């Protein structure tokens, strides 16, 4: 009677190898299944009365554990990706307008219309004994100067990686003016504090500069690389 020990050993090792391979595959599938599915949020923000696009409107996703805010571009458009389970409601607001709260079901918010707040009806004080308004200081009577710039579409890193740092800025203040206010925001997929890191490098009458970098996506269904545009607006006041 022949000895079947070598054959039995081979069968045992083959069985153990199959079990190990199956376990690895199941583990990989389980790991992939734990990743969040993505949702694409996009739309247009416009003035309800005029239909004009609202630039730099702010989009906030709730519930939120951070202060990340997305923004609209010069055409009033926004477009970004998020983990689907993070989205409950979306609040959209802009200076001078009332806030709109929406519950996106498909991710496409289409045409969002904001209503301008009522103007302050209070009447400025009159000069005693006359019907003339008091004269404004010269520094307020001269119109402010405004300089703007944008970075153009810049790519994020791929999946879980960061892009290089990008830089944007405006040059020297016009003669007789000084920096009064600086506004920086991103449109597209990036949001400072979440999918983007943003920091101001300088803010003086010689130069105002910011830099930013963009994170990729590893959520299921999201593109591994997206694009964002940085915008900067500097308001100068007379000295």
Secondary structure as the mmCIF struct_conf table of DSSP 4:
data_model
#
loop_
_struct_conf.conf_type_id
_struct_conf.id
_struct_conf.beg_label_comp_id
_struct_conf.beg_label_asym_id
_struct_conf.beg_label_seq_id
_struct_conf.end_label_comp_id
_struct_conf.end_label_asym_id
_struct_conf.end_label_seq_id
HELX_RH_AL_P HELX_RH_AL_P1 UNK A 5 UNK A 33
TURN_TY1_P TURN_TY1_P1 UNK A 34 UNK A 34
BEND BEND1 UNK A 35 UNK A 35
HELX_LH_PP_P HELX_LH_PP_P1 UNK A 36 UNK A 36
STRN STRN1 UNK A 37 UNK A 37
STRN STRN2 UNK A 38 UNK A 47
TURN_TY1_P TURN_TY1_P2 UNK A 48 UNK A 50
STRN STRN3 UNK A 53 UNK A 53
TURN_TY1_P TURN_TY1_P3 UNK A 55 UNK A 56
STRN STRN4 UNK A 58 UNK A 62
BEND BEND2 UNK A 63 UNK A 63
BEND BEND3 UNK A 65 UNK A 66
STRN STRN5 UNK A 70 UNK A 71
TURN_TY1_P TURN_TY1_P4 UNK A 74 UNK A 75
BEND BEND4 UNK A 76 UNK A 76
STRN STRN6 UNK A 77 UNK A 83
HELX_RH_3T_P HELX_RH_3T_P1 UNK A 84 UNK A 86
BEND BEND5 UNK A 88 UNK A 88
STRN STRN7 UNK A 89 UNK A 93
TURN_TY1_P TURN_TY1_P5 UNK A 95 UNK A 96
STRN STRN8 UNK A 97 UNK A 97
STRN STRN9 UNK A 100 UNK A 102
BEND BEND6 UNK A 105 UNK A 107
STRN STRN10 UNK A 108 UNK A 114
HELX_LH_PP_P HELX_LH_PP_P2 UNK A 115 UNK A 115
STRN STRN11 UNK A 116 UNK A 116
HELX_LH_PP_P HELX_LH_PP_P3 UNK A 117 UNK A 120
HELX_LH_PP_P HELX_LH_PP_P4 UNK A 122 UNK A 125
STRN STRN12 UNK A 126 UNK A 126
HELX_LH_PP_P HELX_LH_PP_P5 UNK A 127 UNK A 127
TURN_TY1_P TURN_TY1_P6 UNK A 128 UNK A 129
BEND BEND7 UNK A 130 UNK A 131
HELX_LH_PP_P HELX_LH_PP_P6 UNK A 132 UNK A 132
STRN STRN13 UNK A 133 UNK A 133
HELX_LH_PP_P HELX_LH_PP_P7 UNK A 134 UNK A 137
HELX_RH_AL_P HELX_RH_AL_P2 UNK A 138 UNK A 141
BEND BEND8 UNK A 142 UNK A 142
HELX_LH_PP_P HELX_LH_PP_P8 UNK A 143 UNK A 144
STRN STRN14 UNK A 145 UNK A 150
STRN STRN15 UNK A 154 UNK A 155
BEND BEND9 UNK A 158 UNK A 158
TURN_TY1_P TURN_TY1_P7 UNK A 159 UNK A 160
STRN STRN16 UNK A 162 UNK A 162
HELX_LH_PP_P HELX_LH_PP_P9 UNK A 163 UNK A 165
STRN STRN17 UNK A 166 UNK A 170
HELX_LH_PP_P HELX_LH_PP_P10 UNK A 172 UNK A 174
TURN_TY1_P TURN_TY1_P8 UNK A 175 UNK A 176
STRN STRN18 UNK A 177 UNK A 188
BEND BEND10 UNK A 189 UNK A 189
STRN STRN19 UNK A 192 UNK A 192
TURN_TY1_P TURN_TY1_P9 UNK A 193 UNK A 195
STRN STRN20 UNK A 196 UNK A 203
BEND BEND11 UNK A 204 UNK A 206
STRN STRN21 UNK A 208 UNK A 214
STRN STRN22 UNK A 215 UNK A 215
BEND BEND12 UNK A 219 UNK A 219
STRN STRN23 UNK A 220 UNK A 220
TURN_TY1_P TURN_TY1_P10 UNK A 221 UNK A 221
BEND BEND13 UNK A 222 UNK A 222
BEND BEND14 UNK A 224 UNK A 224
STRN STRN24 UNK A 227 UNK A 238
#
